[in-house]
């Protein structure tokens, strides 16, 4: 499976992930949402937004990002706020 075949990951985000060395779904799952986001933010896209963070988490959970639990969205929002 290509990483762009994961839910919420299109060609643009696949390219960002590849640029930070994440080329397989297993690599993304092993690294985790927050760590993958930080790599993208620091190395590729310093304007990476909360929607990318939600998208990465949804990809890992294999669900559309809109179906993330409110609790997990709140955790990700808190993580994102700490970066800004």
C-alpha positions as CSV (number, residue, x, y, z in Angstrom):
1,X,0.0,0.0,0.0
2,X,1.2,3.5,-0.9
3,X,1.0,6.1,1.9
4,X,-1.3,8.2,-0.3
5,X,-3.8,5.3,-0.2
6,X,-4.3,5.9,3.5
7,X,-7.3,7.8,4.6
8,X,-6.8,11.6,4.7
9,X,-3.4,11.5,2.9
10,X,-3.3,12.9,-0.6
11,X,-0.5,13.4,-3.0
12,X,0.7,16.7,-1.4
13,X,0.9,15.2,2.1
14,X,2.4,12.1,0.7
15,X,5.2,14.3,-0.7
16,X,5.7,16.0,2.6
17,X,5.9,12.7,4.4
18,X,8.4,11.3,1.8
19,X,10.6,14.4,2.3
20,X,11.0,13.6,6.0
21,X,11.7,9.9,5.3
22,X,8.2,8.5,5.9
23,X,7.4,6.4,2.8
24,X,5.2,3.5,4.1
25,X,2.1,3.3,6.2
26,X,4.0,1.2,8.8
27,X,6.6,3.9,9.2
28,X,3.9,6.5,9.8
29,X,2.2,4.2,12.4
30,X,5.5,3.5,14.2
31,X,6.5,7.1,14.4
32,X,3.1,8.4,15.5
33,X,1.0,11.4,14.7
34,X,2.8,14.0,16.8
35,X,6.3,13.0,15.8
36,X,5.5,12.8,12.1
37,X,3.9,16.2,12.3
38,X,6.9,17.7,14.0
39,X,9.2,16.3,11.3
40,X,7.1,17.9,8.6
41,X,6.8,21.2,10.5
42,X,10.5,21.5,11.2
43,X,11.9,20.2,7.9
44,X,9.3,20.8,5.1
45,X,6.4,23.0,6.0
46,X,6.7,25.4,9.0
47,X,3.1,26.4,8.4
48,X,1.7,22.9,8.8
49,X,-1.8,23.3,10.3
50,X,-4.1,21.5,12.7
51,X,-5.9,19.9,9.8
52,X,-2.7,18.0,8.8
53,X,-2.3,16.8,12.4
54,X,-5.9,15.5,12.4
55,X,-5.3,14.0,9.0
56,X,-2.2,12.1,10.1
57,X,-4.1,10.8,13.2
58,X,-7.0,9.7,11.0
59,X,-4.7,7.9,8.6
60,X,-3.1,6.0,11.5
61,X,-6.5,5.1,12.9
62,X,-7.8,4.3,9.4
63,X,-10.8,6.7,9.7
64,X,-11.7,10.0,8.1
65,X,-10.4,12.8,10.3
66,X,-13.9,14.1,11.0
67,X,-14.5,10.8,12.8
68,X,-11.7,11.3,15.3
69,X,-13.0,11.2,18.9
70,X,-13.5,14.6,20.6
71,X,-11.0,13.5,23.3
72,X,-8.3,12.8,20.7
73,X,-9.0,16.1,18.8
74,X,-8.7,18.0,22.1
75,X,-5.3,16.3,22.7
76,X,-4.1,17.2,19.3
77,X,-5.4,20.8,19.7
78,X,-3.5,21.1,22.9
79,X,-0.3,19.7,21.3
80,X,-0.7,22.1,18.4
81,X,-1.2,25.1,20.7
82,X,2.0,24.3,22.5
83,X,3.9,24.7,19.3
84,X,2.7,28.2,18.6
